[in-house]
Amino acid sequence: MNMDHHTTNVILIDDDRELGVMLTDFLRPDRLELTVCGSGEDGLECLASGNFDLVILDIMLPGISGLDALKQIRRTSDVPVIMLTARGDDMDRIIGLEFGADDYLAKPFNPRELVARIKAILRRSQREAPESDRLKLGEIELQPRTRRASVGGDALRLTGTEFEILRCLLETPGEVVSKEQLSERALGRRLLPYDRSIDTHISNLRGKLEQAGNHKESIQNQRGVGYLLIPGE
């Protein structure tokens, strides 16, 4: 998506009406058109009937919780999701990332930071593909241009963040990629102190690769440095 020339459709699922009004006005100059839903039920219904480029999802919702809404979204869609969490509520943030959210912001937040996060997440799909348009290691294969992933020829469903992390590791197999680099590439932002987001995304990615039957190649942690993808024997 070219955000300079096209309107980006964003859905905010949050019962804070004042926040919805403020963000609607704040995002419009950046060609970010906001649809606001006050509950998880309304948000899921709106998502099912509309075409949205990104979801902003509050964890604390009336009725169905934000985490349950996120689980339902991930059953059928890989649309990028930014969670809104209470400041200091680390457990909600970690669980949200485990359930497939791409990134998070703690309330209260600066709207400029939200715009930066939205643009960073959407920009990664525009990143130029390598000339070969294919990254392969063992049974793992990525096609960056079409953003498809597979294991042993079978399609592998990844969130956008998981795709970018795996892409980064596949570009330099056997070499350590720092968490700072992974955060810049996959989330489009600097790694924050005590930020476990990349670790959680890596854990999700490992689980999906194993579930898809890939047990030869492995993502290993080099403590204090970063992660590397080890080729299978």
Secondary structure, 3 states (H helix, E strand, C coil): CCCCCCCEEEEEECCCHHHHHHHHHHHHHHCEEEEEECCHHHHHHHHHHCCCCEEEEECCCCCCCHHHHHHHHHHHCCCCEEEEEECCCHHHHHHHHHCCCCEEEEECCCHHHHHHHHHHHHHHHHCCCCCCCCEEECCEEEECCCCEEEECCEECCCCHHHHHHHHHHHHCCCCCEEHHHHHHHHCCCCCCCCCCHHHHHHHHHHHHHHHCCCCCCEEEEECCCEEEEECCC
